[in-house]
């Protein structure tokens, strides 16, 4: 059981570092003057899910869920 705790702790630390880096790579969600002129209806706005920004958002969601699960498992004291 001690080996599993060490492995989960290492995964938790790696998840924390990668999650922090991905959050820092993302752009702000502030709406500028482009929303007034309808710039959100451009090709970039319609295909944002397939872009690098969309990939960062999806990976942030996955890593955040993994962070919560690992934190809960390590905190519950299953390994003590």
LINPE-V26793 format. One record per residue. N is the residue number from 1. RES is the residue in one letter. SS is DSSP state (helix for helix, strand for strand, loop for the rest). Layout:
n = {N | N}
res = {RES | RES}
ss = {SS | SS}
//
This chain:
n = {1 | 2 | 3 | 4 | 5 | 6 | 7 | 8 | 9 | 10 | 11 | 12 | 13 | 14 | 15 | 16 | 17 | 18 | 19 | 20 | 21 | 22 | 23 | 24 | 25 | 26 | 27 | 28 | 29 | 30 | 31 | 32 | 33 | 34 | 35 | 36 | 37 | 38 | 39 | 40 | 41 | 42 | 43 | 44 | 45 | 46 | 47 | 48 | 49 | 50 | 51 | 52 | 53 | 54 | 55 | 56 | 57 | 58 | 59 | 60 | 61 | 62 | 63 | 64 | 65 | 66 | 67 | 68 | 69 | 70 | 71 | 72 | 73 | 74 | 75 | 76 | 77 | 78 | 79 | 80}
res = {X | X | X | X | X | X | X | X | X | X | X | X | X | X | X | X | X | X | X | X | X | X | X | X | X | X | X | X | X | X | X | X | X | X | X | X | X | X | X | X | X | X | X | X | X | X | X | X | X | X | X | X | X | X | X | X | X | X | X | X | X | X | X | X | X | X | X | X | X | X | X | X | X | X | X | X | X | X | X | X}
ss = {loop | helix | helix | helix | helix | helix | helix | helix | helix | helix | helix | helix | helix | helix | helix | helix | helix | helix | helix | helix | helix | helix | helix | helix | helix | loop | loop | loop | loop | loop | loop | loop | helix | helix | helix | loop | loop | loop | helix | helix | helix | loop | helix | helix | helix | helix | loop | helix | helix | helix | loop | helix | helix | helix | helix | helix | helix | helix | helix | helix | helix | helix | helix | helix | helix | helix | helix | helix | helix | helix | helix | helix | helix | helix | helix | loop | loop | loop | loop | loop}
//
